[in-house]
């Protein structure tokens, strides 16, 4: 089960543009994206998974991640868990 961390150097370009750029964390199981976490410069954390695929703030990627393209961004489970800790903004209530 690979875990990935990839910085996205651009802002959202929407009403939440002030959150800044984000680091995307992805957990892939058997080629399927199981979890996507976005941590923005301001500290905002968004989390998506198979039970919460989208909301008013965004959505989980629907296309499979290209393993070759994402390989340089692989991290271990400890890193993934440590860096995605916190209460996601889009799961308050």
N, C-alpha and C positions, 0 to 999 in steps of 0.2 A: 504494500500500500504506500505509494509515494505521497509525500507532502511537499508543497511548493510555497515559496515566498517570492513575489515579484512586484517590484515598485512600478507604479504608473505615474509618470512625471507630469501629467496634465490634470488640471482641475476638472470638475464634473461638467461645467458649462450649463448648469441649471440654477434653480433658486437656492441650491445648497453649495454653490460655487465657493463660498467663503470657508468651507471645510478644508479646502486645499487639495493637494494631491493625495493619493492613497497607496498603501501597500496591500496587495491582494494575497491572501493565503488560501490555498486550495488543497483539499484532501481528495484523492482519487482512489477508487477501489475497482479493480478489474476494468479499467478504462472508463468508468463512469464517475462523474463529478459528484461526490457525496456531500461536501460542505465547501462553502465559499465565504470567507470572512474578509471584510474591507476595514482597514484601520487608516483613518484620515489624519492629516497633520495636526488638526485641532484636538485629536483624541476621540472623535466620534468613531464608534465601532458598529458596523452593520454585519449581520450574519444570516446566511441563507443555507438551506439544506433541503432534502427531499420532502420534508413536511412543511416547509415555509419557503417556497420557491420565489415569491415576489411580493412586493408591497409598494406603497407610495414612494419609497426611497430608491427602489431599484429591483434587480432580479438576479438570480443565479444564472450563470452562463448555461445556455441550452446545448451548445455544441461540445463534443468531446475535446479535451485538451490534447494537442499534438505532443506526444511523449518526447520526441526528438527536440522540438522547439522549447519545451519546458524543462528538459533535463538539467540545464545549467542552474536552474532556480530551485532544485530539490533541497529540502532541509529534513532534519530528523524529527521524530515525533515530539521529543522534548522541546525543541525550538518552536514547533508549531503550537503546542499547547501553551507554552509560556507567553508567546507573543500574541495569542488570540484570547487571552484571559480578559474577563471583564463582562459587564452587562451590556449586551448590544442595544443600541439606541432604538432599533426597529423592533425590539421585543419587550418594550415597556408596557405591559398590560395586555 
